[in-house]
Amino acid sequence: MSIEWKGVMPAVTTKFKTDDTLDLEMFGHNVRAQLDAGVHGIVLGGTLGEASTLSDSEKRTLTRETVKIVNGKVPVLINIAEQTTKGAIEAAKKAEDDGATALMMLPPMRYKAGDRETVIYFKSVAKSSSLPIMVYNNPVDYKIEVTLDMFDDLLECDTIQAVKESTRDITNVTRIKNKFADRLKILTGVDTLALESLLMGADGWIAGLVDAFPEETVAIYELQRVGRIKEAIDIYRWFMPLLELDINPKLVQNIKLAEVATGLGTELVRPPRLPLMGEEREHVLKVIQNGLKTRPKLPDYKALQINKQY
């Protein structure tokens, strides 16, 4: 399966049982809900997927399970967040063996690599794998920025095709389009800047609150795509208090609480993360409850969808 870098791609959460093993039943329930809502891809093992706490074996299990569930309907991406170039190359090979369609890649973890080191890291993986790559550019959380000059170098590799734009600088969408046109596809990675980014030319949205609200998320994308901007804005304005749960250090706990409220998950996280409690928990629950009380009636956005050809 090839990949079209567009549309809504959920960064899905990883579901756990009370004994801290993978809850594949609830995981599958959520992925199927995403597919039913009309998402355009599934992203595994990102920040929301608690990637740093997952074993290699668990990542492979999630990839294989997702490939089986989607059954060719949409592409499956696995995130690579490794400390060494060797480890990243090995992870890419395993992803390909397990049936992943593409890779999402962070710069080297822990070590704050320089520009040259970061570029060589990405290129080394690109040259070792046939899978298309989306560079995850999130200097706010991961302290390394992939600049336009670095992308100029990286795009010598045909398989480096997209960026998950999480710099939180909305003007980057225009800068990237001006410099690279369609050679570098843009998927916004910040929920609270999603509609703005799409209207400025981003091709898609790697989304977080979609895990709990898949239909609303896809509706916003489809409505803006066909120029029904006011309807998209109305839903987006309703959504904003919920979307703000994504730009928080405890985004995993926040979004898992939202999944519980919509019947799409549990709030079990893997330590050292712990479920929310006290005033923090009450605040998040209030945001979720207010969102559910005022949940908008959606138009028939599925009728707007282009027949997806991957």
C-alpha angles and dihedrals in degrees: 000000000000122000135238108205099223145094132032117329114181118222090218124212122238113244121220135192124226089264089058095250124126115283098215093171094060090038090056091046090057095045091051090051089053091051092047089053091055104252118173101222144350124241118202133193100018127134090288090048089061088238095171090063098046123099121229089251092053092051090052092048091052092048094050093044092050093047088053094048097047091045094197096313095116136002120271118219126192122200120234114209108162137154097221136042089232091054092049092051091050091048091052091051092050091048090054092047090050093054103258115161098211145350133246108204133197122198116260112306125238095358110084097225121203123239095268092045092049094049093049090048093056093042093050091057092043091054092049098051137047092212119112113249134218112196112223104220108191111143092162093068103019101036098227120100122202102214129205090255090054091050089051087061096040094054089069081084109077093209094060097087113147146030130218096219108213102146089111089228105120092195089068089077091063093042092053092047092048093051104036107017107194095341090090113041116210125219113180113229101189114084095205092055097040103107092039090052093048092050090051091054109278111152098217150347129250094204137198110185086047084084088073100023108035099155096051091048095051091043091058091051095047095045094051090044092061094041099258088133100157092056090048091049093049092055091042092053090052089047098049100089088052093044089055088066086072096060095062133095088244095050091131094057091041095052093043089055088052090050089055090052092053095041095248103111152349129259095237111130131179118254137280077048112072131191115269120264142177122010092346091058093044091053093052092045090051091053091049094046092049089050092051093048092054098034107151127237105247126223118236092278093163089069087063096056119115112231100266114235113188 
